[in-house]
Amino acid sequence: MCKKLYQLLLLAAILSVLAACGGQATPQVLEKVVTQVVEVQKEVTKVVEKQVTTVVEKEKEVVVTATPAPAGGGETIRIGGLGPLSAPGTVVGGIAMQFAMNLAVQDINEAGGVLGKPLELIFADTEGLPERGAAVARRLIQENGVVALAGEYHSAVGLAIAEVARAKHVPVLFSETWSDKITETGYPEVFRIAPASTMVSRATAEWLAAVGAKNVVIIAENTDYGIGAVEADRKFYEEAGLTVQDAIFTELGTQDYQPILTRIQAMTPPPDVISVQVTGESSYNLERQITDLGLAPNENTIGIANQVAIQPEFWESVPTGEYWVFSLVGLPPALYNDTTRHVAEEYQAAFNSEPASYVLESYDTMWILADAIKRAGTTDPDALIKAIEETDMTLAQGHYYFKYTSANPVPGDGSVPKYMWHQWPDPAVVLLQYYERGQDWKDAAVIWPPVYQTHGTSHIPYGEKP
């Protein structure tokens, strides 16, 4: 009885303590609240981790790689290289351009460098995106201290880079941006040794007129390059007596072209020509689908591929791509000089293929800039721009000079196209045609202009051999 009474009294005491300290239940509630907060904190942590990851990726995109530090270390003169090393850009082009620039820097440094210092290349990945191109150009100038910019493959990216070069007053020498708009700006900082789209369009129009084509369908990417190329094509095709039956624009990176190709299938009669003005890997995909559907090349329709058909990757994507025609900017191997052969041998050893025009252009840009710095005796931008304008040297692509400069402006009467400002006037543009499956581009027939023809014909009909 006493024992039970004691237990009851003890229980009552405990309850009274709990009642008096009603807040004591709070720790249990707080534990639940804290548990919930911790769970939320974990979720926030995950979000932050994703954000940090994105920042890290951006850092990698901004400056992808630099050339190894020159032997002996010390101060260097830095040039910023630009090109697409990641999709959706033309990766094969960016890799080739970076290789050529590194080769040129190596050769320049072996020859003694510039102004007693080694030249250093810092190459940035533009991804083929205008906003990325602008961002990496700013970073190269502001953080890496480059004295000039060079390269780039895509015209839309080049236009964005040109605005940065103008704003920062740093010269840029473009290797492979064809849009007329690149040099039409008239910016003192902007130079180009690749051809303007109009130069290529004129050559193609002259060839099509010579082979008797009448109606052309153009499939172009919806970018500054594609839009500009179509405008130039229309102008010169019409002057040559051809009709642009349709111009179809598509987004870069499109995978399925069936909807637009169905439109072409329904045309009666079929077009005499289907011309692809889509760049990079996207062009391979489009050309394969055109070939698989039997739209071109065939007995009735000529197929004109993008210039990257020169690469071995064309055959990987378009295994039945014989008879496609494509342009080559630059000289055929038979007209290589010693510098061209040097670059070609090094490129062949690294990639087991001949260099495309943008490889040779990229190599030459480094030498043009190094030569200008040497003649200027300084990296001051005004002095450097003036020295680039006065370029007079022979490299892998030929003899370089700029006819229209601050000392000889483009006439305002329209007699000279505006794109000739700081434009190399003499890039060679030839048309080649495959006629066997898996054919090396060096064995393809040079069909235009007649002075460079290798097989005595301006066109090899589908199914025939020259």
C-alpha positions as CSV (number, residue, x, y, z in Angstrom):
1,M,0.0,0.0,0.0
2,C,2.8,2.4,0.9
3,K,4.6,1.4,-2.2
4,K,1.6,2.2,-4.4
5,L,1.1,5.4,-2.6
6,Y,4.7,6.3,-3.2
7,Q,4.4,5.6,-6.9
8,L,1.3,7.7,-7.2
9,L,3.0,10.6,-5.4
10,L,6.0,10.3,-7.7
11,L,3.8,10.3,-10.8
12,A,1.9,13.4,-9.6
13,A,5.2,15.2,-9.0
14,I,6.4,14.5,-12.5
15,L,3.1,15.7,-14.0
16,S,3.2,18.9,-11.9
17,V,6.7,19.7,-13.1
18,L,5.7,19.2,-16.7
19,A,2.6,21.3,-16.2
20,A,4.6,24.1,-14.6
21,C,7.2,24.1,-17.4
22,G,4.8,23.9,-20.3
23,G,7.5,25.2,-22.6
24,Q,9.3,21.9,-22.0
25,A,7.2,20.3,-24.7
26,T,8.9,22.8,-27.1
27,P,12.1,20.9,-27.5
28,Q,10.1,18.1,-29.2
29,V,8.4,20.6,-31.4
30,L,11.7,22.4,-32.1
31,E,13.2,19.1,-33.1
32,K,10.5,18.6,-35.7
33,V,11.0,22.2,-36.9
34,V,14.8,21.8,-37.1
35,T,14.4,18.5,-38.9
36,Q,12.2,20.3,-41.4
37,V,14.7,23.1,-41.8
38,V,17.6,20.7,-42.3
39,E,15.6,19.0,-45.0
40,V,15.0,22.3,-46.7
41,Q,18.7,23.2,-46.2
42,K,19.7,20.0,-48.0
43,E,17.4,21.0,-50.9
44,V,18.9,24.5,-51.0
45,T,22.4,23.0,-50.9
46,K,21.6,20.9,-54.0
47,V,20.4,23.9,-55.9
48,V,23.6,25.8,-54.9
49,E,25.7,22.9,-56.1
50,K,24.1,23.0,-59.5
51,Q,24.7,26.7,-59.7
52,V,28.3,26.3,-58.8
53,T,28.7,23.6,-61.4
54,T,27.4,25.9,-64.0
55,V,29.9,28.5,-63.0
56,V,32.7,26.0,-63.3
57,E,31.6,25.0,-66.7
58,K,31.5,28.7,-67.8
59,E,35.0,29.1,-66.6
60,K,36.1,26.2,-68.7
61,E,34.3,27.6,-71.7
62,V,35.9,31.0,-71.4
63,V,39.5,29.9,-71.6
64,V,39.8,26.3,-72.9
65,T,43.5,25.9,-73.3
66,A,46.7,27.9,-73.8
67,T,49.9,27.0,-75.5
68,P,52.5,25.5,-73.2
69,A,54.7,28.2,-71.5
70,P,57.6,29.1,-73.8
71,A,60.9,27.6,-72.9
72,G,62.7,29.7,-70.4
73,G,59.5,31.4,-69.2
74,G,59.5,35.1,-68.8
75,E,57.2,37.8,-70.3
76,T,55.3,36.9,-73.5
77,I,53.2,38.7,-76.1
78,R,49.8,37.2,-76.0
79,I,47.4,36.7,-78.9
80,G,43.8,35.5,-78.3
81,G,42.6,32.6,-80.5
82,L,38.9,32.0,-81.0
83,G,37.0,29.0,-82.4
84,P,34.3,26.4,-81.7
85,L,35.5,23.5,-79.7
86,S,32.1,22.5,-78.4
87,A,28.7,21.9,-80.0
88,P,26.6,23.4,-81.4
89,G,29.7,25.0,-83.1
90,T,31.6,23.3,-85.9
91,V,34.0,21.4,-83.6
92,V,36.1,19.9,-86.4
93,G,36.8,23.4,-87.7
94,G,37.7,24.7,-84.2
95,I,40.0,21.9,-83.5
96,A,41.8,22.4,-86.8
97,M,42.1,26.1,-86.3
98,Q,43.5,25.7,-82.9
99,F,46.1,23.3,-84.2
100,A,47.2,25.6,-87.0
101,M,47.5,28.6,-84.7
102,N,49.6,26.6,-82.2
103,L,51.8,25.4,-85.1
104,A,52.4,29.0,-86.3
105,V,53.2,30.2,-82.8
106,Q,55.7,27.3,-82.5
107,D,57.3,28.3,-85.8
108,I,57.4,32.0,-84.9
109,N,59.1,31.3,-81.6
110,E,61.6,29.0,-83.2
111,A,62.4,31.9,-85.5
112,G,63.1,34.2,-82.5
113,G,59.7,35.3,-81.3
114,V,58.5,38.9,-81.6
115,L,60.3,42.0,-80.2
116,G,62.6,39.8,-78.3
117,K,59.8,38.0,-76.6
118,P,58.0,34.6,-77.2
119,L,54.6,34.8,-78.7
120,E,51.9,33.1,-76.6
121,L,48.5,31.9,-77.9
122,I,45.5,31.7,-75.5
123,F,42.7,29.9,-77.3
124,A,39.1,30.1,-76.2
125,D,36.1,28.0,-77.1
126,T,33.2,30.1,-78.6
127,E,30.9,27.0,-79.0
128,G,29.6,28.6,-82.2
129,L,27.4,30.9,-80.1
130,P,27.5,34.7,-80.5
131,E,27.0,35.4,-76.8
132,R,29.8,33.0,-75.8
133,G,32.0,34.5,-78.5
134,A,31.5,38.0,-77.1
135,A,32.1,36.7,-73.5
136,V,35.4,35.0,-74.3
137,A,36.6,37.8,-76.4
138,R,36.1,40.2,-73.4
139,R,37.8,37.8,-71.1
140,L,40.8,37.4,-73.3
141,I,41.3,41.1,-73.5
142,Q,40.4,42.1,-69.9
143,E,41.8,39.2,-68.0
144,N,44.4,37.5,-70.2
145,G,45.8,40.7,-71.6
146,V,45.9,39.7,-75.3
147,V,47.1,42.4,-77.7
148,A,45.0,41.1,-80.7
149,L,42.4,38.5,-81.5
150,A,42.3,36.0,-84.3
151,G,40.3,33.1,-85.8
152,E,36.6,32.2,-85.4
153,Y,34.7,30.0,-87.8
154,H,31.0,31.2,-87.6
155,S,30.0,34.5,-89.0
156,A,27.3,35.2,-86.3
157,V,30.0,34.7,-83.6
158,G,32.4,36.8,-85.6
159,L,30.0,39.7,-85.7
160,A,29.6,39.6,-81.9
161,I,33.4,39.4,-81.5
162,A,33.8,42.4,-83.8
163,E,31.7,44.5,-81.5
164,V,33.9,43.6,-78.6
165,A,37.0,44.4,-80.5
166,R,35.6,47.8,-81.5
167,A,34.5,48.6,-77.9
168,K,37.9,47.6,-76.5
169,H,39.9,49.0,-79.4
170,V,41.8,45.8,-80.0
171,P,42.5,44.5,-83.5
172,V,40.9,41.2,-84.7
173,L,42.0,39.3,-87.8
174,F,39.2,36.8,-88.8
175,S,40.3,33.5,-90.3
176,E,37.0,31.9,-91.5
177,T,33.9,34.2,-91.2
178,W,32.3,34.8,-94.6
179,S,29.4,37.1,-93.9
180,D,29.8,40.3,-95.8
181,K,28.8,42.2,-92.7
182,I,32.0,41.3,-90.9
183,T,34.0,44.0,-92.8
184,E,31.1,46.1,-94.0
185,T,31.1,47.7,-90.5
186,G,34.1,49.7,-91.5
187,Y,35.5,49.2,-88.0
188,P,39.3,50.1,-87.9
189,E,39.9,47.1,-85.6
190,V,38.4,44.4,-87.9
191,F,40.3,42.6,-90.7
192,R,39.6,39.4,-92.6
193,I,41.6,37.0,-94.8
194,A,38.7,34.6,-95.5
195,P,36.5,35.4,-98.5
196,A,33.3,37.4,-98.1
197,S,30.2,35.4,-99.0
198,T,29.7,37.5,-102.1
199,M,33.0,36.3,-103.5
200,V,32.0,32.7,-103.2
201,S,28.5,33.3,-104.5
202,R,29.8,35.0,-107.6
203,A,32.0,32.0,-108.4
204,T,29.2,29.5,-107.9
205,A,26.8,31.6,-110.0
206,E,29.2,31.8,-112.9
207,W,29.7,28.0,-112.8
208,L,26.0,27.2,-112.6
209,A,25.3,29.5,-115.6
210,A,28.1,27.8,-117.5
211,V,26.6,24.3,-117.0
212,G,23.1,25.4,-118.0
213,A,21.3,25.4,-114.6
214,K,18.2,27.5,-114.4
215,N,16.3,26.8,-111.1
216,V,17.9,26.7,-107.7
217,V,16.6,25.8,-104.2
218,I,18.7,27.0,-101.3
219,I,18.5,25.5,-97.8
220,A,20.2,27.9,-95.4
221,E,20.8,28.2,-91.7
222,N,18.9,31.0,-90.0
223,T,22.0,32.9,-88.9
224,D,23.8,36.0,-90.1
225,Y,25.9,33.8,-92.3
226,G,23.0,31.9,-93.8
227,I,20.8,35.0,-94.4
228,G,23.8,36.9,-95.9
229,A,24.7,34.0,-98.1
230,V,21.1,33.7,-99.5
231,E,21.1,37.5,-100.2
232,A,24.4,37.2,-102.1
233,D,23.3,34.1,-103.9
234,R,20.0,35.7,-105.1
235,K,21.9,38.7,-106.4
236,F,24.5,36.8,-108.4
237,Y,22.1,34.0,-109.5
238,E,19.7,36.5,-111.0
239,E,22.5,38.4,-112.7
240,A,23.6,35.1,-114.2
241,G,20.1,34.3,-115.5
242,L,19.2,31.8,-112.8
243,T,16.0,31.7,-110.7
244,V,15.9,31.0,-106.9
245,Q,12.9,28.7,-106.9
246,D,12.8,28.7,-103.1
247,A,15.0,29.7,-100.1
248,I,14.3,27.6,-97.0
249,F,15.7,28.6,-93.7
250,T,16.3,26.2,-90.8
251,E,17.7,26.4,-87.3
252,L,21.3,25.4,-86.9
253,G,21.4,22.0,-85.1
254,T,18.2,20.7,-86.6
255,Q,18.1,16.9,-86.7
256,D,15.1,16.1,-88.8
257,Y,14.9,17.9,-92.2
258,Q,12.0,15.8,-93.5
259,P,9.4,18.6,-93.4
260,I,11.4,20.9,-95.6
261,L,12.7,18.1,-97.9
262,T,9.1,17.0,-98.4
263,R,8.4,20.5,-99.9
264,I,11.2,20.0,-102.3
265,Q,10.0,16.5,-103.3
266,A,6.6,18.0,-104.2
267,M,8.2,20.5,-106.7
268,T,7.4,19.9,-110.4
269,P,9.6,20.0,-112.2
270,P,12.4,19.3,-109.7
271,P,15.0,22.0,-109.2
272,D,18.1,21.9,-111.3
273,V,20.2,22.6,-108.1
274,I,19.9,22.1,-104.4
275,S,22.4,24.3,-102.5
276,V,23.2,23.7,-98.9
277,Q,24.1,26.9,-96.9
278,V,24.2,25.2,-93.5
279,T,27.6,24.9,-91.8
280,G,29.4,22.3,-89.8
281,E,28.1,18.9,-88.6
282,S,24.5,20.1,-89.3
283,S,25.4,20.2,-93.0
284,Y,26.5,16.6,-93.0
285,N,23.1,15.6,-91.5
286,L,21.2,17.6,-94.1
287,E,23.2,16.3,-97.0
288,R,22.8,12.7,-95.8
289,Q,19.0,13.1,-95.7
290,I,18.9,14.8,-99.1
291,T,21.0,11.9,-100.5
292,D,19.0,9.2,-98.8
293,L,15.7,10.6,-100.3
294,G,17.3,10.7,-103.8
295,L,16.7,14.5,-104.1
296,A,20.3,15.2,-105.1
297,P,22.7,14.6,-106.6
298,N,20.9,12.7,-109.4
299,E,20.4,12.8,-113.2
300,N,18.3,16.0,-112.9
301,T,19.5,17.8,-109.9
302,I,23.0,19.0,-108.9
303,G,23.8,19.0,-105.2
304,I,26.1,21.7,-103.8
305,A,27.4,20.8,-100.3
306,N,28.8,23.0,-97.6
307,Q,32.6,23.5,-97.8
308,V,33.2,21.1,-94.9
309,A,32.5,18.3,-97.3
310,I,36.2,18.4,-97.8
311,Q,36.6,16.7,-94.4
312,P,36.7,12.9,-93.9
313,E,33.7,13.2,-91.6
314,F,31.6,13.9,-94.7
315,W,31.9,10.3,-95.8
316,E,31.1,9.0,-92.3
317,S,27.8,10.8,-92.5
318,V,27.1,10.7,-96.2
319,P,28.6,7.3,-97.3
320,T,26.8,7.5,-100.7
321,G,27.8,11.1,-101.3
322,E,29.6,10.8,-104.6
323,Y,28.8,13.6,-107.1
324,W,28.3,16.3,-104.5
325,V,29.9,19.6,-105.5
326,F,31.6,21.8,-102.9
327,S,33.7,24.9,-102.7
328,L,37.3,25.2,-101.7
329,V,38.8,28.5,-100.6
330,G,42.5,28.3,-101.3
331,L,44.8,26.7,-103.8
332,P,44.7,23.0,-104.9
333,P,47.7,21.0,-103.8
334,A,49.3,21.4,-107.2
335,L,49.8,25.1,-106.5
336,Y,51.1,24.8,-102.9
337,N,54.1,26.8,-102.0
338,D,56.8,25.8,-99.4
339,T,54.8,27.3,-96.5
340,T,51.6,25.5,-97.6
341,R,53.4,22.2,-97.9
342,H,54.9,22.7,-94.4
343,V,51.5,23.3,-92.8
344,A,50.0,20.4,-94.9
345,E,52.7,18.0,-93.8
346,E,52.2,18.8,-90.1
347,Y,48.4,18.7,-90.4
348,Q,48.6,15.4,-92.3
349,A,50.8,13.9,-89.5
350,A,48.3,15.0,-86.8
351,F,44.9,14.3,-88.5
352,N,45.7,12.1,-91.5
353,S,44.0,14.5,-93.9
354,E,44.9,17.6,-96.0
355,P,44.2,21.0,-94.4
356,A,41.1,22.9,-95.3
357,S,41.3,26.6,-96.1
358,Y,40.5,27.6,-92.5
359,V,43.6,25.6,-91.3
360,L,45.8,27.6,-93.7
361,E,44.1,30.9,-92.9
362,S,44.5,30.3,-89.1
363,Y,48.2,29.6,-89.5
364,D,48.6,32.7,-91.6
365,T,46.8,35.0,-89.1
366,M,49.4,34.3,-86.5
367,W,52.2,35.3,-88.9
368,I,50.4,38.4,-90.1
369,L,49.9,39.6,-86.5
370,A,53.5,38.7,-85.5
371,D,54.8,40.5,-88.5
372,A,52.7,43.6,-87.8
373,I,53.8,43.7,-84.1
374,K,57.4,43.5,-85.3
375,R,57.1,46.3,-87.8
376,A,55.1,48.5,-85.4
377,G,57.8,47.9,-82.8
378,T,55.0,48.0,-80.2
379,T,51.7,46.4,-79.2
380,D,50.0,49.8,-79.0
381,P,46.6,49.2,-80.8
382,D,46.8,52.2,-83.1
383,A,50.3,51.4,-84.2
384,L,49.4,47.7,-84.6
385,I,46.2,48.5,-86.7
386,K,48.3,50.7,-89.0
387,A,50.9,47.9,-89.4
388,I,48.3,45.3,-90.2
389,E,46.9,47.7,-92.9
390,E,50.4,47.8,-94.4
391,T,50.8,43.9,-94.5
392,D,52.8,42.7,-97.5
393,M,53.9,39.1,-97.2
394,T,53.4,35.7,-98.8
395,L,52.2,32.8,-96.6
396,A,50.3,29.5,-97.0
397,Q,47.3,30.9,-98.8
398,G,49.2,33.3,-101.0
399,H,50.3,37.0,-101.1
400,Y,48.6,39.0,-98.4
401,Y,47.8,42.7,-98.5
402,F,44.8,45.0,-97.7
403,K,43.8,47.3,-100.5
404,Y,41.2,49.4,-98.8
405,T,42.4,50.9,-95.5
406,S,42.5,54.2,-93.6
407,A,45.0,55.4,-96.2
408,N,42.7,54.3,-99.1
409,P,39.1,54.1,-97.9
410,V,36.3,52.3,-99.8
411,P,34.9,54.8,-102.3
412,G,31.5,56.2,-101.2
413,D,30.0,56.0,-104.7
414,G,29.2,52.3,-104.5
415,S,31.8,51.3,-107.1
416,V,33.5,49.1,-104.6
417,P,31.5,46.8,-102.2
418,K,31.7,48.0,-98.6
419,Y,32.9,44.5,-97.5
420,M,36.2,45.2,-99.2
421,W,37.3,47.3,-96.2
422,H,40.2,45.5,-94.5
423,Q,39.4,42.5,-96.7
424,W,42.1,40.5,-98.4
425,P,41.2,40.9,-102.1
426,D,42.6,37.7,-103.6
427,P,41.4,34.5,-101.9
428,A,41.2,31.7,-104.4
429,V,37.7,30.1,-104.7
430,V,37.4,26.8,-106.6
431,L,34.7,24.2,-107.0
432,L,35.4,20.5,-106.7
433,Q,33.2,17.4,-107.3
434,Y,33.4,13.9,-105.9
435,Y,32.8,11.1,-108.4
436,E,33.7,8.0,-106.3
437,R,32.6,6.9,-102.9
438,G,34.9,7.7,-100.0
439,Q,37.1,9.8,-102.3
440,D,39.9,11.9,-100.8
441,W,39.2,15.5,-101.7
442,K,42.6,15.8,-103.3
443,D,41.4,13.3,-105.9
444,A,38.1,15.1,-106.5
445,A,37.8,16.9,-109.8
446,V,38.4,20.6,-109.8
447,I,35.6,21.7,-112.1
448,W,35.7,25.6,-111.8
449,P,37.2,28.0,-112.7
450,P,38.5,26.6,-116.0
451,V,42.0,27.7,-115.3
452,Y,42.2,25.2,-112.4
453,Q,40.2,22.3,-114.0
454,T,41.9,19.0,-113.5
455,H,39.6,16.7,-115.5
456,G,38.7,18.8,-118.5
457,T,35.1,19.3,-117.6
458,S,32.9,21.8,-115.7
459,H,30.6,19.1,-114.4
460,I,30.6,15.3,-114.1
461,P,27.0,14.0,-114.8
462,Y,25.6,11.7,-112.1
463,G,26.7,8.1,-112.6
464,E,29.5,8.9,-115.0
465,K,33.3,9.0,-114.6
466,P,35.5,11.8,-116.0
